[in-house]
């Protein structure tokens, strides 16, 4: 019975982590769009490109983490 409770707690923790990562991807994408608009408005391309590359890297990292967690559930 203790093992069952522990497994359920681990599954709930993974689901919470997955939803937090998904929210992170969505919010990072919104920030990317805002940076792109600011970059076009102020013509500061270098800062915008650096910021967008950093947020893309963060999204890719989140996607890999989601895939790892999904594989652990199987």
Secondary structure, 3 states (H helix, E strand, C coil): CHHHHHHHHHHHHHHHHHHHHHHHHHHHHHHHHHHHHHHHHHCCHHHHHHHHHHHHHHHHHHHHHHHHHHHHHC
